[in-house]
Amino acid sequence: MNYNITEIRSHFPALKTGAIFFDNPGGTQVCQEVIDAIVDYYTTMNANTHGAFATSQKSDALIAEARNAFADFLNARSPNEIVFGPNMTTLTFNISRALGRYIDEGDEIIVTHLDHDADISPWLALEERGATIRWVDVHTNDCTLDMADFEKHLSTKTKIVAVGGASNAVGTMNDLKTVISLAHMAGAIVFVDAVHLAPHAPIDVQDLDCDLLACSVYKFYGPHLGVLYGKYDLLNRLQAYKVRPADNLPPYKFETGTNNHEGIAGALAAVNYLASVGKKYGAAFASQFKSFSGRRLHLKTVMAAIKQYEKDLFIRLMTGLREIPGIHIYGIADLKRFDYRTPTVAFTIEGKTPREIAEYLGRQSIYVWDGNYYALALMLKLDLEDHGGAVRVGLGHYNTAEEVDQLLDALKKI
């Protein structure tokens, strides 16, 4: 497809400020379509669901279409496998609590040192049920999972395996298909944290065969909203913690209380934007995505194009970073292995704390993160937590080569 970066950037009002947004792993900027959709929700259909009047019925239709959109985005079998929630962390705690009903003394749960704490702490909480937590080690030289260590921890006692699709700190993309296959052979349920993977690569839950997967819409150009995919049979079998009048069927039984309807409107717009990225379109163009399979096919094509564009941009960034004296880069650094990482890099520079570097860049309107970004286990493993963590630069599909060069010039002056 024709990747028109000028056209893409025109959809993002925040980019007109002149700021350079490399804080994308913490949350991307939103496109105008998302803003318009949220305003439209408030002005034309603001109501609670399942009422006998027009605005309520419009809300019902909007939520149903949003489930269709995310079923397309993740290639789920059914929109009834899509659960909305306030954020990925809350959804993960909810689902871990539901799974906890089936955990007995001595059962084992596998987590990894590479993950965001939102895919660790909800499972550590099940120690109160008697679960034993098994930790998968990390190769610190390139921040990849030690797969031999993972296999060593698998046994007939393994009930849950929690693994990230990609590290939000260093960008490592895990071999999900192998992890999931091995876990299933041991009889375990697999939960995938896809928050950092979703903005950068196509996700196919049917191909992966994961049991559960969660992502966050604000990481791919939408509002603050969490999305959980679950195999319908599993969601149906689990007992949700909910109020008594709430529906007993999935996905509704996992959506505690009234949902963020305006956020769901924006989330639908974000998926439709991605499905049409790089093309000039209006309401008529977006309406073609009412076709369930049409949007699904286009999303797969677009996400593959985004992955390639970001890879090319990231090679430019990494090549320049290597030339900076005193820099230490964490994660996969071999250009030939960049298909196994997202365009996110963490680094430190001798003589400067990560916070000093972030503040220096911030004064030049270049926005990056410093600290641990909730990847606490990894920062402890890398012995960075007591030293301020690391600087993190994360590229998005609207970033440019010129912005990368400005960052590199600024870092060289440090």
C-alpha positions in Angstrom: 0.0 0.0 0.0 1.1 3.6 -0.5 2.3 4.8 3.0 1.7 8.5 2.9 3.2 9.9 6.1 2.0 13.5 5.3 -1.6 12.2 5.0 -1.3 10.2 8.2 0.0 13.1 10.2 -2.8 15.3 9.0 -5.2 13.3 11.1 -3.5 14.2 14.4 -4.2 17.7 15.7 -1.5 17.4 18.5 1.2 17.0 15.9 0.5 20.6 14.7 2.0 21.9 18.0 5.5 21.1 16.8 6.2 18.7 19.6 7.9 15.4 18.8 6.1 12.5 20.5 8.3 9.6 21.2 6.4 8.8 24.4 4.1 6.5 22.4 4.5 3.3 24.5 3.0 5.2 27.4 0.1 6.5 25.2 -0.2 7.8 21.7 -1.9 10.9 20.4 -5.4 10.6 19.2 -6.7 11.2 15.6 -9.3 13.7 14.8 -11.8 10.9 14.0 -11.6 9.8 17.6 -12.2 13.3 18.9 -15.2 13.7 16.5 -16.7 10.3 17.5 -16.6 11.2 21.2 -18.2 14.6 20.6 -20.8 12.9 18.4 -21.6 10.4 21.2 -22.1 13.1 23.7 -24.3 15.2 21.4 -26.4 12.6 19.7 -26.6 9.4 21.8 -25.6 10.0 25.4 -27.6 7.5 27.4 -27.4 4.3 29.3 -28.1 1.0 27.5 -31.1 -1.1 26.8 -33.7 1.7 27.1 -36.9 2.0 25.1 -35.9 5.4 23.6 -33.7 6.6 20.7 -30.5 7.7 22.4 -30.3 4.5 24.4 -30.8 2.3 21.3 -28.1 4.3 19.5 -25.8 3.5 22.3 -26.6 -0.2 22.1 -25.9 -0.1 18.3 -22.6 1.7 18.8 -21.4 -0.8 21.4 -22.4 -3.7 19.2 -20.5 -2.2 16.2 -17.4 -1.6 18.4 -17.4 -5.2 19.4 -17.5 -6.1 15.7 -14.6 -3.7 15.1 -12.4 -5.3 17.8 -13.3 -8.8 16.7 -11.9 -7.7 13.3 -8.9 -6.1 14.8 -7.9 -9.2 16.7 -9.5 -11.7 14.3 -11.8 -13.1 17.0 -14.4 -15.7 16.1 -17.2 -13.6 17.4 -17.9 -10.1 18.8 -19.2 -11.8 21.9 -15.5 -12.7 22.7 -14.7 -9.0 23.2 -15.0 -7.4 26.6 -14.6 -3.7 27.3 -13.3 -2.2 30.5 -11.6 0.8 32.0 -8.1 -0.4 31.2 -6.0 -3.5 30.7 -4.9 -3.7 34.3 -8.4 -3.7 35.7 -9.6 -6.3 33.2 -6.6 -8.5 34.0 -7.3 -8.3 37.7 -11.0 -9.1 37.0 -10.1 -12.2 34.9 -7.4 -13.4 37.3 -9.9 -13.3 40.2 -12.4 -15.3 38.1 -9.7 -17.8 37.3 -8.6 -17.9 40.9 -11.8 -19.8 41.8 -10.2 -22.8 40.0 -6.8 -22.5 41.7 -6.0 -24.9 44.5 -3.1 -25.3 46.9 0.0 -26.3 45.0 -1.2 -25.2 41.5 1.4 -23.2 39.6 1.3 -20.0 37.6 4.1 -18.9 35.2 5.0 -15.2 34.8 8.1 -13.7 33.2 10.7 -11.1 34.2 10.1 -9.3 30.9 6.5 -8.3 31.5 4.8 -5.1 32.5 3.6 -5.4 36.1 -0.1 -5.5 34.9 0.7 -9.0 33.7 2.4 -10.0 36.8 0.7 -8.5 39.9 -2.8 -9.9 39.0 -1.3 -13.4 39.0 0.9 -12.8 42.1 -2.4 -12.0 43.9 -3.4 -15.7 43.4 -0.8 -16.7 45.9 -3.6 -16.1 48.4 -5.4 -19.1 46.8 -2.3 -21.2 47.4 -0.8 -20.9 44.0 3.0 -21.2 43.5 4.5 -18.5 41.1 7.2 -19.7 38.7 9.3 -16.9 37.1 10.8 -17.3 33.6 14.3 -15.8 33.3 15.5 -13.3 30.8 18.8 -13.2 28.8 20.1 -9.8 30.0 22.4 -9.4 27.0 19.5 -9.0 24.6 16.4 -8.9 26.9 14.8 -12.0 25.4 13.0 -14.8 27.3 15.0 -17.8 28.3 12.8 -20.4 26.5 14.7 -23.3 28.1 13.9 -21.9 31.5 10.2 -21.6 30.4 10.1 -25.2 29.4 11.7 -26.2 32.6 8.9 -24.6 34.6 6.1 -26.3 32.7 4.5 -29.3 34.4 1.1 -30.9 35.0 0.8 -28.4 37.9 0.9 -25.4 35.6 -2.6 -23.9 35.4 -1.9 -20.4 33.9 0.8 -19.0 31.8 1.0 -15.2 31.6 3.2 -13.8 28.9 3.6 -10.5 27.0 3.3 -10.1 23.3 6.0 -7.5 23.4 8.0 -5.8 26.1 6.8 -2.2 26.7 10.3 -1.4 28.0 12.7 -2.8 25.5 10.5 -3.9 22.6 11.2 -7.6 22.6 8.5 -9.6 20.7 8.0 -13.0 22.3 7.5 -16.2 20.3 3.9 -16.4 21.3 3.0 -19.4 19.2 5.7 -21.6 20.8 4.8 -20.4 24.3 1.1 -21.0 23.8 1.6 -24.4 22.2 3.9 -25.7 24.9 1.6 -24.3 27.6 -1.4 -26.0 26.1 0.5 -29.3 25.9 0.8 -29.0 29.7 -2.9 -28.3 30.0 -2.5 -24.6 31.0 -4.6 -21.5 30.1 -2.6 -18.8 28.4 -3.1 -15.0 29.0 -1.4 -12.7 26.6 -0.6 -9.0 27.4 -0.8 -7.5 23.9 -0.8 -3.8 25.1 2.6 -3.0 23.5 2.2 -5.4 20.6 -1.1 -4.2 19.3 0.0 -0.8 17.9 2.9 -2.4 15.9 1.9 -5.7 14.3 -1.2 -7.6 13.2 -2.7 -9.8 15.9 -4.6 -13.0 15.1 -6.0 -14.7 18.2 -7.3 -17.6 16.2 -3.8 -18.3 14.7 -2.1 -17.8 18.1 -4.8 -20.0 19.8 -4.4 -18.0 23.0 -7.1 -18.3 25.6 -7.2 -14.7 26.7 -5.6 -11.5 25.4 -5.8 -7.9 26.5 -4.8 -4.6 24.9 -5.3 -0.8 25.5 -6.8 1.4 22.9 -4.9 4.5 24.0 -1.7 2.8 22.8 -3.0 2.8 19.3 -4.4 6.3 18.7 -7.7 6.0 20.7 -9.1 6.9 24.1 -8.3 5.4 27.5 -10.1 2.0 27.3 -9.1 -1.6 27.9 -10.2 -4.5 25.6 -10.1 -8.2 26.6 -10.5 -11.1 24.2 -11.4 -14.5 25.5 -12.4 -17.8 23.9 -16.2 -17.8 24.3 -16.3 -21.2 25.9 -13.8 -20.1 28.6 -15.6 -16.8 29.3 -18.9 -18.7 29.5 -17.4 -21.2 32.0 -15.9 -18.7 34.3 -17.9 -17.1 37.1 -17.7 -13.4 37.0 -17.8 -11.0 40.0 -20.7 -8.8 39.1 -24.0 -7.3 40.4 -27.0 -9.7 40.3 -29.1 -7.9 37.7 -26.2 -7.9 35.2 -26.4 -10.4 32.3 -25.0 -13.8 33.0 -23.6 -14.3 29.5 -20.2 -13.2 28.1 -19.1 -10.6 27.3 -21.5 -8.6 29.4 -21.0 -10.4 32.7 -17.4 -9.2 32.8 -18.3 -5.6 32.2 -18.9 -4.4 35.7 -21.3 -1.5 35.9 -21.9 1.1 33.2 -19.2 1.1 30.5 -17.4 4.2 29.2 -19.7 4.6 26.2 -18.0 7.7 24.9 -14.6 5.9 25.1 -16.1 2.9 23.2 -17.2 5.4 20.5 -13.7 6.7 20.3 -12.3 3.2 20.3 -14.5 2.2 17.3 -13.3 5.3 15.5 -9.6 4.4 16.2 -10.0 1.0 14.7 -11.8 2.4 11.6 -9.0 5.0 11.3 -6.4 2.3 11.3 -8.4 0.3 8.8 -8.2 3.3 6.4 -4.8 4.7 7.3 -3.0 6.5 4.5 -6.1 7.1 2.5 -8.3 10.2 2.3 -11.7 9.2 3.5 -14.8 10.6 5.1 -18.0 9.1 6.5 -18.8 7.3 3.3 -15.5 5.6 3.2 -15.6 4.6 6.9 -19.1 3.1 6.4 -17.8 0.4 4.1 -16.3 -1.2 7.3 -19.8 -2.1 8.4 -18.7 -5.2 6.5 -17.3 -7.6 9.1 -14.8 -9.3 6.8 -14.0 -6.2 4.7 -12.6 -4.3 7.7 -10.8 -7.4 9.0 -8.9 -7.9 5.7 -7.9 -4.2 5.5 -6.7 -4.1 9.1 -4.4 -7.0 8.4 -2.9 -5.2 5.4 -2.5 -1.9 7.2 -0.9 -3.3 10.3 1.6 -5.1 8.2 2.4 -1.8 6.4 2.8 0.0 9.7 5.1 -2.6 11.0 7.4 -2.2 7.9 7.4 1.6 8.0 8.2 1.6 11.8 11.0 -1.0 11.2 12.7 1.2 8.6 12.4 4.2 10.9 13.7 2.3 13.8 16.8 1.1 11.9 17.6 4.8 11.4 17.2 5.5 15.1 19.3 2.6 16.3 22.0 3.3 13.8 22.3 6.8 15.1 22.1 5.8 18.8 25.1 3.5 18.4 27.3 6.4 17.4 26.6 8.3 20.7 29.6 8.0 23.1 28.8 6.5 26.5 25.4 5.0 25.5 24.2 1.6 26.6 21.3 0.2 24.7 19.1 -2.6 26.2 17.4 -5.2 24.1 17.9 -6.7 20.7 20.5 -4.6 18.9 21.2 -6.8 15.8 19.6 -5.1 12.8 19.0 -8.6 11.3 16.8 -9.5 14.2 14.5 -6.4 14.1 11.6 -8.5 13.0 11.6 -9.8 16.6 11.1 -6.4 18.3 8.9 -3.3 18.2 10.3 0.2 17.4 10.9 0.8 21.1 14.3 1.2 22.7 15.6 1.8 26.3 19.0 3.2 26.9 21.2 5.0 29.4 24.1 7.4 28.9 27.1 7.6 31.2 27.2 10.6 33.4 23.5 11.5 33.1 20.5 10.1 34.9 17.5 9.0 32.8 15.5 11.8 34.3 18.1 14.5 33.4 18.1 13.2 29.8 14.3 13.2 29.6 14.1 16.7 31.0 16.8 18.0 28.6 14.9 16.6 25.7 11.5 17.8 27.0 12.8 21.4 27.0 13.3 21.0 23.3 9.8 19.6 22.9 11.0 16.1 22.4 8.9 13.8 24.6 10.4 10.6 25.9 9.8 8.5 29.1 12.3 7.7 31.9 12.0 5.3 34.8 10.7 1.7 34.8 7.4 2.3 32.9 5.9 -0.4 35.3 8.3 -3.0 33.8 9.6 -3.3 37.4 10.7 -7.0 37.2 12.9 -6.3 34.1 14.5 -3.1 35.6 15.4 -5.1 38.7 16.8 -7.8 36.6 18.9 -5.3 34.6 20.0 -3.6 37.9 18.6 -0.3 36.7 15.8 0.3 39.2 18.0 1.9 41.8 19.6 4.1 39.2 16.5 5.8 37.8 15.6 3.1 35.2 16.3 4.0 31.6 15.3 6.4 28.9 12.7 5.0 26.6 12.0 6.1 23.0 9.0 4.6 21.2 8.2 5.3 17.6 4.7 5.4 16.3 3.2 5.2 12.8 3.1 9.1 12.6 6.7 9.7 13.4 9.1 10.8 10.7 12.8 10.5 9.8 13.2 14.2 10.4 12.0 13.7 14.0 14.4 10.9 14.5 17.3 13.0 13.3 16.3 15.8 15.7 16.4 13.4 18.6 19.8 12.1 17.6 21.2 15.6 17.2 19.9 16.5 20.6 21.4 13.4 22.2 24.8 14.0 20.6 24.9 17.4 22.2 24.5 15.9 25.7 
